[in-house]
Amino acid sequence: MTIRLQAVRDPYKEINDKLRSQKYHLIGSHSAVKKCLWTHKAIYEGKYCYKGKFYGIESHRCIQSSVSTQWCWNACMHCWRLRPTDMLDEWDEKSIVGIDDPRFIVEMSIIEHRRTVSGYKAHGVPAHVIREAMNPRHVAISLTGENTLYPRLGELIKEYHRRGITTFLVTRAVRPDILANLDEEPSQLYISLETYDEEGYEFFTAPLVANAWRLTLETLEMLPSFTCPTVIRITAVKGWNMDEKAVKGFSKLIEISMPTFIEIKAYMHIGTSITRLSRENMPTHEEVVRFAEELAKETGYRLVSQSKPSRVALLSLIDKPVIRHGDAKISWWDPDYEGEDEYEGQSIYGALITK
């Protein structure tokens, strides 16, 4: 008699296989690094992303990382990354085994970042740019998943800072307990929002756990207690959250949280989000700026900068940029947003790049 053994499905392996196919560099059990488009453009064309213009981030020296490739508490409609719910019939964080050591993750993220930028040596890139890229100065803890679900997050942030690397932490604000008990604050804390009330949150942000909206409000309420700069990042989705009601709703959240900065960033019709939203949901840069202007009137914040290539506008109560993350010379009002070229931006070679 022949006995046929049926293979047992391992959905977490499937997630990792999919991430590898998308050029993620996996680290340990639950972390990853991936080269950003703007890392390539910074090295090869000398152009920064909008975070260079707004905050002084040098794109070629920025590690794009996640410590949560397997975990997320939301299944947002606009998400263009691989969501665990895209691969899992049922998600349970208790089924994840193995929490990697922060020092291991930090060391490997630097190694993997260097690997992603090492191939430019043979393409005529100036030697000093390659040297800079191989010596990262910043990490964006944001790439995919909900990074506050990593229980040793504060230790991780402290280890990056010990190595002279500044940190952005991006979260959907579902773990106020983690944020309140960090060993060390990040260099900048991002709260990402698309909705302004519980009904919209349940529909669009699609939480996988109970009380996620209440937890979000708890996080917003504690935001003024942080000493680091804070950012409310609103993903603007045309036909969903850009009308007068949205302006009023987001204004109430801003009044609670009093962030240092407000970013209004266009939803981009890319990745897996195209199966849930249409191209018509992607606003133009001009529509983003008009919405930002209305939000500025309602909140008392000022429109201080914008970046047309990324369809993003920046609001703040402060008058000029404070560079904390690198040696870039930046101006909030340089002319890079005026042109039509999709990829124009601030050059790391010292001059504004336009076509």
FENTA-V913570 format. One record per backbone hydrogen bond with DSSP energy under -0.5 kcal/mol. CO is the residue of the C=O (numbers start at 1). NH is the residue of the N-H. E is the energy in kcal/mol with one decimal. If there is no record, write none. Layout:
co=CO nh=NH e=E
co=CO nh=NH e=E
This chain:
co=1 nh=3 e=-0.5
co=2 nh=4 e=-0.6
co=3 nh=5 e=-0.6
co=4 nh=6 e=-0.5
co=7 nh=9 e=-0.5
co=9 nh=11 e=-0.6
co=10 nh=13 e=-0.5
co=10 nh=14 e=-1.8
co=11 nh=15 e=-2.1
co=12 nh=16 e=-2.0
co=13 nh=17 e=-2.8
co=14 nh=18 e=-2.2
co=15 nh=19 e=-2.6
co=16 nh=20 e=-2.6
co=17 nh=21 e=-1.9
co=18 nh=22 e=-1.1
co=19 nh=22 e=-0.5
co=19 nh=24 e=-2.3
co=20 nh=23 e=-2.0
co=24 nh=26 e=-0.8
co=25 nh=33 e=-1.9
co=27 nh=30 e=-0.6
co=27 nh=31 e=-1.9
co=30 nh=69 e=-2.1
co=31 nh=27 e=-2.9
co=32 nh=66 e=-2.1
co=33 nh=25 e=-3.4
co=36 nh=39 e=-0.5
co=36 nh=40 e=-1.6
co=37 nh=41 e=-2.1
co=38 nh=42 e=-2.3
co=39 nh=43 e=-2.0
co=40 nh=44 e=-3.1
co=41 nh=45 e=-2.0
co=41 nh=46 e=-1.0
co=41 nh=47 e=-1.4
co=49 nh=52 e=-1.8
co=49 nh=53 e=-1.0
co=50 nh=54 e=-2.8
co=51 nh=55 e=-2.0
co=51 nh=57 e=-1.8
co=52 nh=56 e=-1.2
co=55 nh=324 e=-0.9
co=55 nh=325 e=-0.7
co=56 nh=328 e=-0.6
co=57 nh=59 e=-0.8
co=58 nh=61 e=-2.4
co=59 nh=62 e=-1.2
co=61 nh=63 e=-0.5
co=61 nh=137 e=-1.9
co=61 nh=138 e=-1.9
co=62 nh=64 e=-0.5
co=63 nh=65 e=-0.8
co=63 nh=140 e=-3.1
co=64 nh=34 e=-2.0
co=65 nh=142 e=-2.1
co=65 nh=143 e=-2.6
co=66 nh=32 e=-2.2
co=68 nh=71 e=-0.5
co=71 nh=146 e=-2.1
co=73 nh=208 e=-3.0
co=73 nh=209 e=-0.6
co=76 nh=79 e=-0.9
co=80 nh=272 e=-0.9
co=81 nh=83 e=-0.6
co=83 nh=86 e=-2.1
co=83 nh=87 e=-0.5
co=84 nh=87 e=-1.5
co=84 nh=88 e=-1.9
co=92 nh=95 e=-2.0
co=93 nh=96 e=-1.6
co=98 nh=100 e=-0.6
co=101 nh=105 e=-2.1
co=102 nh=106 e=-2.8
co=103 nh=107 e=-2.4
co=104 nh=108 e=-2.6
co=105 nh=109 e=-2.4
co=106 nh=110 e=-1.8
co=107 nh=111 e=-2.0
co=108 nh=112 e=-3.0
co=109 nh=113 e=-2.2
co=110 nh=114 e=-2.4
co=111 nh=115 e=-1.8
co=112 nh=116 e=-1.9
co=113 nh=117 e=-1.4
co=114 nh=118 e=-0.8
co=115 nh=118 e=-0.5
co=117 nh=120 e=-1.0
co=118 nh=121 e=-1.0
co=120 nh=123 e=-2.0
co=120 nh=125 e=-0.8
co=121 nh=124 e=-0.5
co=126 nh=129 e=-0.8
co=126 nh=130 e=-1.6
co=127 nh=131 e=-2.4
co=128 nh=132 e=-2.2
co=129 nh=133 e=-2.6
co=130 nh=134 e=-2.0
co=132 nh=135 e=-1.5
co=137 nh=166 e=-2.5
co=138 nh=63 e=-2.8
co=139 nh=141 e=-0.7
co=139 nh=168 e=-2.4
co=140 nh=65 e=-2.5
co=140 nh=142 e=-1.5
co=140 nh=143 e=-0.6
co=141 nh=170 e=-1.9
co=145 nh=147 e=-0.8
co=146 nh=149 e=-1.8
co=147 nh=150 e=-1.4
co=149 nh=151 e=-0.7
co=150 nh=153 e=-1.2
co=152 nh=156 e=-1.9
co=153 nh=157 e=-2.5
co=154 nh=158 e=-2.3
co=155 nh=159 e=-2.1
co=156 nh=160 e=-2.2
co=157 nh=161 e=-2.4
co=158 nh=162 e=-2.2
co=159 nh=163 e=-1.1
co=160 nh=163 e=-0.7
co=160 nh=165 e=-2.3
co=161 nh=164 e=-1.9
co=164 nh=166 e=-0.5
co=166 nh=139 e=-2.2
co=167 nh=187 e=-0.7
co=167 nh=188 e=-1.4
co=168 nh=141 e=-3.1
co=168 nh=170 e=-0.5
co=169 nh=190 e=-3.4
co=170 nh=147 e=-0.5
co=171 nh=192 e=-2.6
co=175 nh=179 e=-1.9
co=176 nh=180 e=-2.4
co=177 nh=181 e=-0.7
co=178 nh=181 e=-0.9
co=179 nh=182 e=-0.9
co=187 nh=229 e=-0.7
co=188 nh=169 e=-2.3
co=188 nh=190 e=-0.5
co=189 nh=231 e=-2.6
co=190 nh=171 e=-1.8
co=190 nh=192 e=-0.5
co=191 nh=193 e=-0.5
co=191 nh=233 e=-3.2
co=193 nh=235 e=-2.3
co=197 nh=201 e=-2.2
co=198 nh=202 e=-2.7
co=199 nh=203 e=-1.5
co=200 nh=204 e=-3.2
co=200 nh=205 e=-0.6
co=201 nh=205 e=-1.0
co=201 nh=206 e=-1.1
co=204 nh=77 e=-2.3
co=205 nh=75 e=-1.1
co=206 nh=75 e=-1.6
co=209 nh=212 e=-0.7
co=211 nh=215 e=-2.3
co=212 nh=216 e=-2.0
co=213 nh=217 e=-2.3
co=214 nh=218 e=-2.1
co=215 nh=219 e=-2.1
co=216 nh=220 e=-2.4
co=217 nh=221 e=-2.3
co=218 nh=222 e=-1.3
co=219 nh=223 e=-0.9
co=220 nh=223 e=-0.6
co=222 nh=225 e=-1.9
co=223 nh=226 e=-1.9
co=229 nh=189 e=-2.2
co=230 nh=260 e=-0.8
co=230 nh=261 e=-2.2
co=231 nh=191 e=-3.0
co=231 nh=233 e=-0.7
co=232 nh=234 e=-0.7
co=232 nh=263 e=-2.4
co=233 nh=193 e=-3.1
co=233 nh=235 e=-0.6
co=234 nh=236 e=-0.8
co=234 nh=265 e=-2.6
co=235 nh=237 e=-0.6
co=236 nh=238 e=-0.6
co=236 nh=267 e=-2.7
co=237 nh=240 e=-2.1
co=237 nh=241 e=-2.0
co=243 nh=247 e=-2.0
co=244 nh=248 e=-2.1
co=245 nh=249 e=-2.5
co=246 nh=250 e=-3.2
co=247 nh=251 e=-1.9
co=248 nh=252 e=-1.5
co=249 nh=253 e=-1.3
co=250 nh=254 e=-2.3
co=251 nh=255 e=-2.3
co=252 nh=256 e=-1.4
co=253 nh=257 e=-2.2
co=254 nh=258 e=-3.0
co=260 nh=317 e=-0.7
co=261 nh=232 e=-2.0
co=262 nh=315 e=-2.9
co=263 nh=234 e=-3.2
co=263 nh=265 e=-0.6
co=264 nh=313 e=-2.1
co=265 nh=236 e=-2.8
co=268 nh=270 e=-2.0
co=270 nh=273 e=-1.1
co=271 nh=274 e=-1.3
co=272 nh=275 e=-1.6
co=273 nh=276 e=-1.8
co=273 nh=277 e=-2.5
co=278 nh=281 e=-1.6
co=279 nh=282 e=-1.8
co=281 nh=238 e=-2.3
co=281 nh=283 e=-0.8
co=284 nh=288 e=-2.0
co=285 nh=289 e=-2.5
co=286 nh=290 e=-2.1
co=287 nh=291 e=-2.1
co=288 nh=292 e=-2.6
co=289 nh=293 e=-2.5
co=290 nh=294 e=-1.9
co=291 nh=295 e=-2.4
co=292 nh=296 e=-2.4
co=293 nh=297 e=-2.0
co=294 nh=298 e=-1.7
co=295 nh=299 e=-2.0
co=296 nh=300 e=-2.4
co=302 nh=304 e=-0.9
co=302 nh=316 e=-2.0
co=305 nh=314 e=-3.0
co=307 nh=311 e=-0.6
co=307 nh=312 e=-1.7
co=308 nh=311 e=-0.9
co=311 nh=266 e=-2.5
co=312 nh=307 e=-2.7
co=313 nh=264 e=-2.4
co=314 nh=304 e=-2.3
co=314 nh=305 e=-1.4
co=315 nh=262 e=-2.3
co=316 nh=302 e=-2.4
co=321 nh=323 e=-0.6
co=322 nh=324 e=-0.6
co=328 nh=330 e=-0.7
co=331 nh=334 e=-1.2
co=332 nh=306 e=-0.6
co=334 nh=337 e=-0.7
co=335 nh=338 e=-1.9
co=335 nh=339 e=-0.5
co=341 nh=344 e=-1.1
co=345 nh=353 e=-1.7
co=346 nh=48 e=-2.2
co=347 nh=350 e=-1.0
co=351 nh=347 e=-0.6
co=352 nh=354 e=-0.6
co=353 nh=345 e=-1.0
